[in-house]
């Protein structure tokens, strides 16, 4: 496992739809069903790369949908040393009810995400941090609930241009790795569904035989 990708669990819960009226933020929007609402959101309009990530995450090539997002930058000086950061997060959950109901689905996504990012490149120590935060969600007008995955990418350098350049690469890269990792979970669940729904064999007497157990069971 690489050192710049980490996992944490937030034991709070996000109620959907949520309502926000503060300037620079927005209430929940279903961008899968209403992609035109993207033009009304302040965060992606401030940052084109975040906007493109939202398009991809809510598009036809993804099995995820977004819950919220934000981007930010900061600068600090320590004598002759300057510390510049650029970061963003995007919160997602699986579109299908059957995926992400248990945290184990998201653990699989994390390990695949970390593996894929580690195979791409090794950034300078401390320059790139990718965090996947798991948090429960629940729809207030239905009984749907499960675990969301909030992907945060923060890049740090000694000048703002380099910090932003790093982020311009690592944020969309992390988003695409997240999408690929989520597809692997869907494929795994489909394989299980096919095995459990397979017809039972008949014994020589014509009576249904006991169905085969899953691999590894006795």
PLY file of the C-alpha trace (Angstrom):
ply
format ascii 1.0
element vertex 218
property float x
property float y
property float z
element edge 217
property int vertex1
property int vertex2
end_header
0.00 0.00 0.00
1.24 3.51 -0.71
1.57 6.28 1.86
-0.30 9.04 0.05
-3.67 7.24 -0.09
-5.63 6.70 3.13
-9.04 5.65 4.41
-11.15 6.99 7.27
-14.66 6.38 8.57
-16.98 9.18 9.67
-19.77 7.79 11.84
-22.11 10.67 11.07
-24.88 10.47 8.47
-25.84 12.61 5.47
-29.56 13.19 5.01
-30.62 13.45 1.36
-31.96 15.78 0.10
-30.16 18.37 2.21
-30.85 22.09 2.05
-28.20 24.85 2.20
-28.64 28.56 1.71
-25.15 29.88 2.51
-23.35 31.79 -0.23
-20.94 29.72 -2.29
-22.65 26.43 -1.43
-25.75 24.66 -2.69
-28.49 22.21 -1.78
-28.49 18.62 -3.00
-28.95 18.16 -6.73
-29.47 14.88 -8.59
-27.02 15.37 -11.45
-27.72 11.93 -12.90
-31.35 12.80 -13.63
-30.87 16.56 -14.00
-27.40 17.19 -15.50
-28.46 20.67 -16.64
-28.41 21.78 -12.98
-24.62 21.60 -13.06
-24.56 25.12 -14.50
-26.23 26.42 -11.32
-23.64 25.05 -8.88
-21.00 27.51 -7.63
-18.13 25.07 -6.88
-17.73 23.48 -10.34
-18.20 26.86 -11.95
-15.14 28.06 -10.02
-13.05 25.09 -11.09
-13.38 23.48 -14.57
-11.60 20.25 -13.55
-14.08 19.70 -10.74
-16.89 20.36 -13.21
-15.54 17.73 -15.60
-15.23 15.24 -12.74
-18.91 15.75 -11.88
-19.88 15.18 -15.51
-17.95 11.91 -15.62
-19.12 10.64 -12.21
-22.77 11.26 -13.08
-22.48 10.18 -16.71
-23.34 6.96 -18.52
-19.87 5.47 -17.99
-20.22 5.55 -14.21
-22.25 3.55 -11.69
-21.85 6.30 -9.08
-23.74 9.53 -8.42
-22.50 12.59 -6.57
-23.86 13.98 -3.32
-21.75 17.11 -2.90
-18.41 18.73 -3.68
-16.08 21.60 -2.82
-12.69 22.99 -3.84
-10.32 25.34 -2.02
-6.82 26.78 -1.91
-4.67 28.18 0.88
-1.25 29.73 1.39
0.95 30.11 4.47
4.41 31.58 4.99
6.96 30.38 7.54
9.82 32.86 7.24
11.44 32.15 3.89
9.37 29.00 3.38
5.97 29.13 1.68
3.31 26.45 1.90
0.60 26.39 -0.80
-2.27 23.93 -1.03
-4.97 23.22 -3.58
-7.64 20.67 -2.79
-11.13 19.41 -3.51
-13.53 16.68 -2.54
-16.45 14.99 -4.20
-18.89 12.77 -2.29
-20.43 9.82 -4.12
-22.57 6.75 -3.63
-23.53 3.80 -5.81
-26.60 4.35 -7.97
-27.94 0.84 -7.39
-29.55 0.13 -4.04
-27.85 -3.25 -3.71
-24.33 -1.76 -3.87
-22.84 0.12 -0.94
-25.39 -1.05 1.60
-22.52 -2.53 3.61
-19.19 -0.84 4.25
-17.33 -3.87 2.89
-18.26 -2.80 -0.66
-16.51 0.52 -0.05
-13.47 -1.21 1.48
-13.04 -3.07 -1.80
-13.23 0.22 -3.68
-10.58 1.75 -1.42
-8.08 -1.08 -1.87
-8.56 -1.06 -5.64
-8.24 2.74 -5.68
-5.04 2.71 -3.63
-3.56 -0.06 -5.75
-4.33 1.73 -9.01
-2.94 5.07 -7.84
0.21 3.41 -6.53
0.86 1.84 -9.93
0.65 5.17 -11.75
3.41 7.19 -10.07
5.01 8.03 -6.74
4.67 11.73 -5.87
7.18 13.59 -3.72
6.58 12.77 -0.03
3.96 15.08 1.45
3.04 16.68 -1.86
-0.11 14.65 -2.58
-2.74 13.31 -0.20
-5.70 11.25 -1.39
-8.30 10.41 1.24
-11.41 8.23 0.93
-13.88 8.92 3.73
-16.76 6.51 4.32
-19.93 7.95 5.82
-23.50 6.72 6.01
-26.29 8.36 4.03
-30.06 8.06 4.08
-32.79 9.39 1.81
-35.33 11.27 3.90
-38.26 10.47 1.61
-37.58 6.74 1.20
-36.04 3.85 3.09
-32.85 3.83 1.01
-29.62 4.03 3.00
-26.01 2.92 2.71
-22.42 4.16 2.68
-21.11 7.10 0.70
-17.51 7.54 -0.45
-16.05 11.04 -0.20
-12.88 11.40 -2.27
-10.55 14.22 -1.21
-7.34 15.16 -3.03
-5.00 17.82 -1.62
-1.73 18.87 -3.29
0.98 20.92 -1.59
4.02 22.76 -2.97
6.13 25.83 -2.30
4.31 27.98 -4.87
0.63 28.17 -5.88
1.17 27.39 -9.57
2.95 24.11 -8.85
0.39 23.11 -6.21
-2.42 23.68 -8.69
-0.54 21.85 -11.47
-0.12 18.82 -9.21
-3.82 18.87 -8.33
-4.82 19.27 -11.99
-3.26 15.85 -12.56
-3.99 13.93 -9.36
-7.60 14.91 -8.74
-9.04 13.70 -12.08
-6.73 10.68 -11.93
-8.11 9.74 -8.50
-11.69 10.25 -9.73
-11.20 7.92 -12.68
-9.54 5.30 -10.47
-12.53 5.55 -8.12
-14.90 4.96 -11.04
-12.89 1.94 -12.22
-12.74 0.49 -8.70
-16.50 0.84 -8.28
-17.08 -1.09 -11.52
-15.09 -3.99 -10.08
-17.46 -4.12 -7.11
-20.45 -4.22 -9.48
-18.84 -7.05 -11.47
-18.16 -8.99 -8.26
-21.77 -8.60 -7.08
-23.11 -9.68 -10.50
-20.96 -12.82 -10.34
-22.39 -13.67 -6.91
-25.94 -13.07 -8.15
-25.43 -15.44 -11.08
-24.04 -18.16 -8.82
-26.83 -17.91 -6.26
-29.58 -17.83 -8.90
-28.26 -20.81 -10.89
-30.79 -23.68 -11.24
-30.37 -26.62 -8.88
-29.27 -29.98 -10.23
-31.54 -33.00 -10.18
-30.56 -36.31 -8.64
-30.84 -39.56 -10.56
-34.21 -40.17 -8.88
-35.63 -37.00 -10.39
-35.73 -35.15 -7.08
-33.97 -31.75 -6.88
-30.45 -32.18 -5.58
-29.04 -29.97 -2.90
-27.80 -26.74 -4.50
-24.06 -26.18 -4.65
-22.60 -24.05 -1.92
-20.40 -21.06 -2.53
-16.71 -21.67 -2.91
-14.87 -22.12 0.36
-17.89 -23.37 2.37
-18.37 -26.88 3.66
0 1
1 2
2 3
3 4
4 5
5 6
6 7
7 8
8 9
9 10
10 11
11 12
12 13
13 14
14 15
15 16
16 17
17 18
18 19
19 20
20 21
21 22
22 23
23 24
24 25
25 26
26 27
27 28
28 29
29 30
30 31
31 32
32 33
33 34
34 35
35 36
36 37
37 38
38 39
39 40
40 41
41 42
42 43
43 44
44 45
45 46
46 47
47 48
48 49
49 50
50 51
51 52
52 53
53 54
54 55
55 56
56 57
57 58
58 59
59 60
60 61
61 62
62 63
63 64
64 65
65 66
66 67
67 68
68 69
69 70
70 71
71 72
72 73
73 74
74 75
75 76
76 77
77 78
78 79
79 80
80 81
81 82
82 83
83 84
84 85
85 86
86 87
87 88
88 89
89 90
90 91
91 92
92 93
93 94
94 95
95 96
96 97
97 98
98 99
99 100
100 101
101 102
102 103
103 104
104 105
105 106
106 107
107 108
108 109
109 110
110 111
111 112
112 113
113 114
114 115
115 116
116 117
117 118
118 119
119 120
120 121
121 122
122 123
123 124
124 125
125 126
126 127
127 128
128 129
129 130
130 131
131 132
132 133
133 134
134 135
135 136
136 137
137 138
138 139
139 140
140 141
141 142
142 143
143 144
144 145
145 146
146 147
147 148
148 149
149 150
150 151
151 152
152 153
153 154
154 155
155 156
156 157
157 158
158 159
159 160
160 161
161 162
162 163
163 164
164 165
165 166
166 167
167 168
168 169
169 170
170 171
171 172
172 173
173 174
174 175
175 176
176 177
177 178
178 179
179 180
180 181
181 182
182 183
183 184
184 185
185 186
186 187
187 188
188 189
189 190
190 191
191 192
192 193
193 194
194 195
195 196
196 197
197 198
198 199
199 200
200 201
201 202
202 203
203 204
204 205
205 206
206 207
207 208
208 209
209 210
210 211
211 212
212 213
213 214
214 215
215 216
216 217
